[in-house]
């Protein structure tokens, strides 16, 4: 494959592969767009050795943001650091920090699939021990506004339109102003990319996170660690996600589509007066 073409494909997160389609009892062949999935390794440098800090299965693109967001979510984010890609391997990044001993002591090799972002992050009790509940100062938020956000996220999902195989995450202000969106084959990776892109503004007080997937524990956990008080999911919520949202005072909405939504936790924040 031509190097320039290959780089373009990786940057877009899409590769075209020959496939066979069966439609109306007929076979056909074409080159179909498929979402790229590759491992991303983060290596921590100490004075005497390199340590593998994490391996994330992800769609290439916005890798720095993904790693920054992952460090935030894992409670490992250093105050001083340099983060750079390996000159010989774009799937390997190197982290240098004076806090290498703290990170080495507090970390374990996290291998994250594109399907589940918990990866040993722990339980609600462990989350309680290291983060505070998100602060919400904006008052009630409109149910009609929340119900319309997934469609606005969908409008930004070029990767999903081309492949049907990417999740999306977007960040909005409490008033519904769109801030950014990211895509990935892993729903939790898309959230990490969004959080990483806004890192200088953490905590994300009075922000709304919208995901194109179901709301599992890992989605709510990442919202809590970033200070996000409202999570809107297109799919269902899990029991642990609901419990976590309730403990941290997060408003959690699911089955949000076609002007409808189900509020699983924090319903007091979705006010009729705001409609």
Legacy VTK file of the C-alpha trace (Angstrom):
# vtk DataFile Version 3.0
C-alpha trace
ASCII
DATASET POLYDATA
POINTS 275 float
0.000 0.000 0.000
1.227 3.495 -0.847
2.497 5.199 2.342
0.582 8.405 1.694
-2.665 6.564 1.009
-2.152 4.404 4.114
-1.582 7.444 6.309
-4.760 9.025 4.971
-6.776 5.922 5.766
-5.437 5.746 9.324
-6.126 9.458 9.883
-9.741 8.930 8.814
-10.072 5.749 10.874
-11.510 3.907 7.863
-10.150 1.252 5.492
-11.845 -0.064 2.369
-11.907 -3.866 2.023
-13.349 -6.199 -0.624
-16.561 -7.853 0.555
-19.453 -9.926 -0.790
-23.000 -8.770 -0.237
-26.115 -10.918 -0.256
-29.213 -8.923 -1.108
-32.550 -10.120 -2.504
-31.132 -13.606 -3.062
-28.306 -12.176 -5.191
-24.553 -11.956 -4.562
-22.424 -8.938 -5.363
-18.883 -7.736 -4.689
-17.672 -4.302 -3.673
-15.106 -2.466 -1.582
-16.780 -1.538 1.678
-15.748 1.030 4.301
-14.705 -0.642 7.555
-13.746 1.029 10.852
-10.066 0.559 11.739
-9.222 -1.039 15.090
-5.595 -1.129 16.294
-3.806 -1.329 19.675
-2.393 1.825 21.214
0.315 1.272 23.850
1.378 3.860 26.428
4.828 3.349 27.950
5.950 5.034 31.161
9.621 5.977 31.387
11.480 5.736 34.715
15.205 6.430 35.218
15.999 2.734 34.831
13.373 1.167 32.574
10.208 1.456 30.500
6.925 0.199 31.902
3.842 -0.653 29.826
1.184 1.559 31.385
-1.779 0.686 29.191
-2.886 -0.871 25.925
-6.068 0.505 24.391
-7.875 -0.959 21.402
-9.026 2.041 19.424
-9.697 3.703 16.096
-6.537 5.643 15.121
-6.991 9.374 15.282
-6.884 11.913 18.132
-4.530 9.500 19.921
-3.062 12.183 22.181
-6.520 13.198 23.348
-7.435 9.564 23.923
-4.372 9.001 26.116
-4.898 12.221 28.064
-8.532 11.355 28.680
-7.594 7.820 29.716
-5.046 9.143 32.229
-7.735 11.433 33.666
-10.217 8.556 33.946
-7.675 6.275 35.619
-6.690 8.922 38.188
-3.095 8.834 36.918
-2.841 12.263 35.335
0.536 13.899 36.177
0.974 17.633 36.730
4.196 17.764 34.720
4.817 15.512 31.753
5.839 15.120 28.147
3.859 12.793 25.891
5.040 11.853 22.437
4.577 9.261 19.741
7.313 6.741 18.957
9.073 7.868 15.755
9.103 4.288 14.448
5.647 3.112 15.532
2.555 5.335 15.536
0.787 2.835 17.810
3.249 3.419 20.665
3.408 6.579 22.792
5.905 7.504 25.516
5.167 9.291 28.793
7.950 11.059 30.716
7.124 12.619 34.094
8.815 13.384 37.425
5.882 11.532 38.970
6.907 8.235 37.404
7.167 6.510 40.790
3.588 7.444 41.710
2.260 6.296 38.357
4.252 3.073 38.447
3.016 2.319 41.967
-0.617 3.144 41.252
-0.947 1.612 37.827
-1.395 -1.866 36.507
-1.263 -2.819 32.875
-4.700 -2.000 31.557
-5.727 -3.825 28.420
-8.853 -2.156 27.097
-10.949 -3.771 24.402
-13.050 -1.702 22.029
-16.152 -3.086 23.732
-15.553 -2.453 27.435
-13.663 0.363 29.101
-13.847 -0.747 32.732
-10.606 -2.732 32.483
-10.184 -3.253 36.203
-10.872 0.390 37.032
-12.788 -0.913 39.988
-16.081 -0.459 41.726
-18.160 2.479 42.865
-16.336 2.337 46.200
-12.964 2.765 44.517
-14.338 5.619 42.462
-15.627 7.303 45.617
-12.160 7.123 47.148
-10.548 9.263 44.457
-13.098 11.658 42.931
-15.821 14.054 44.034
-19.329 14.364 42.708
-19.716 16.679 39.692
-20.856 20.204 40.507
-23.986 21.482 38.738
-24.818 25.186 39.000
-26.996 25.741 35.928
-30.361 24.779 37.401
-33.019 22.684 35.633
-32.345 21.517 32.087
-34.996 21.046 29.421
-36.149 17.503 28.688
-36.918 18.557 25.123
-33.381 19.848 24.737
-31.887 16.588 26.043
-34.130 14.482 23.810
-32.840 16.291 20.731
-29.117 15.950 21.450
-28.538 12.429 20.029
-29.735 13.573 16.611
-27.316 16.492 16.770
-24.521 14.062 17.645
-25.516 11.827 14.711
-25.147 14.791 12.341
-21.433 14.981 13.245
-20.713 11.242 12.832
-19.115 10.983 9.402
-17.391 7.731 10.376
-20.669 6.100 11.360
-22.321 7.228 8.152
-19.548 5.588 6.115
-19.097 2.372 8.093
-22.000 1.808 10.489
-19.299 0.611 12.905
-18.294 3.610 15.020
-19.633 5.005 18.259
-19.785 8.706 18.884
-19.578 11.003 21.894
-20.291 14.715 22.037
-20.095 17.459 24.595
-22.677 20.228 24.944
-23.161 23.094 27.376
-26.194 22.974 29.656
-27.913 25.398 27.251
-27.382 23.053 24.301
-24.383 24.701 22.646
-22.344 22.100 20.746
-18.672 21.985 21.765
-17.066 18.929 20.169
-17.582 15.325 19.102
-15.338 12.328 18.514
-15.775 8.819 17.058
-14.216 5.424 17.754
-15.024 1.719 17.517
-15.013 1.788 21.342
-17.723 3.842 23.001
-15.499 4.554 26.002
-12.650 5.592 23.679
-14.910 8.169 22.046
-15.669 9.576 25.512
-11.961 9.673 26.426
-11.216 11.552 23.217
-13.858 14.158 24.046
-12.566 14.557 27.611
-8.965 14.716 26.407
-9.833 17.443 23.918
-11.210 19.628 26.742
-8.566 18.800 29.360
-7.467 22.413 30.049
-11.072 23.164 31.026
-11.522 20.366 33.568
-13.678 19.863 35.548
-16.446 20.148 32.957
-19.023 21.775 35.224
-22.507 22.296 33.727
-21.730 20.158 30.667
-23.759 17.378 29.020
-22.158 14.230 27.612
-24.034 12.463 24.794
-23.111 8.953 23.628
-24.436 6.968 20.683
-24.345 3.737 22.667
-25.817 2.263 25.805
-24.729 3.749 29.121
-22.596 1.266 31.021
-20.606 1.843 34.178
-17.534 2.955 32.250
-19.418 5.795 30.556
-20.754 7.176 33.845
-17.391 6.641 35.542
-15.635 8.695 32.867
-18.252 11.433 33.150
-17.816 11.584 36.927
-14.019 11.816 36.757
-14.319 14.653 34.234
-16.881 16.523 36.366
-19.776 16.066 33.918
-23.192 16.171 35.564
-25.537 14.980 32.799
-25.151 11.877 30.590
-27.477 11.179 27.667
-27.346 7.772 25.926
-29.140 6.508 22.851
-29.356 2.998 24.342
-30.211 1.551 27.707
-28.418 2.045 30.997
-26.994 -0.783 33.102
-27.789 -1.287 36.754
-24.267 -0.351 37.848
-24.387 2.781 35.704
-27.633 3.809 37.377
-26.232 3.088 40.862
-23.077 5.070 40.103
-25.029 8.001 38.697
-27.258 8.045 41.772
-24.324 7.973 44.183
-22.566 10.864 42.431
-25.657 12.937 41.645
-25.349 12.513 37.868
-28.441 12.845 35.710
-28.521 9.721 33.544
-30.844 9.472 30.531
-31.257 6.495 28.223
-33.327 5.413 25.213
-33.009 9.001 24.061
-34.356 9.140 20.520
-37.212 10.554 18.463
-38.101 13.089 21.092
-38.189 10.543 23.933
-35.935 9.739 26.849
-35.872 7.680 30.050
-34.333 9.313 33.090
-32.661 6.692 35.303
-31.105 9.003 37.914
-31.025 12.679 38.775
-34.544 13.373 37.503
-34.793 16.474 39.692
-32.338 18.183 37.340
-34.679 17.662 34.361
-37.267 20.259 35.214
-40.695 20.755 33.678
-40.187 24.478 34.170
-37.260 24.302 31.759
-39.467 22.903 29.001
LINES 1 276
275 0 1 2 3 4 5 6 7 8 9 10 11 12 13 14 15 16 17 18 19 20 21 22 23 24 25 26 27 28 29 30 31 32 33 34 35 36 37 38 39 40 41 42 43 44 45 46 47 48 49 50 51 52 53 54 55 56 57 58 59 60 61 62 63 64 65 66 67 68 69 70 71 72 73 74 75 76 77 78 79 80 81 82 83 84 85 86 87 88 89 90 91 92 93 94 95 96 97 98 99 100 101 102 103 104 105 106 107 108 109 110 111 112 113 114 115 116 117 118 119 120 121 122 123 124 125 126 127 128 129 130 131 132 133 134 135 136 137 138 139 140 141 142 143 144 145 146 147 148 149 150 151 152 153 154 155 156 157 158 159 160 161 162 163 164 165 166 167 168 169 170 171 172 173 174 175 176 177 178 179 180 181 182 183 184 185 186 187 188 189 190 191 192 193 194 195 196 197 198 199 200 201 202 203 204 205 206 207 208 209 210 211 212 213 214 215 216 217 218 219 220 221 222 223 224 225 226 227 228 229 230 231 232 233 234 235 236 237 238 239 240 241 242 243 244 245 246 247 248 249 250 251 252 253 254 255 256 257 258 259 260 261 262 263 264 265 266 267 268 269 270 271 272 273 274
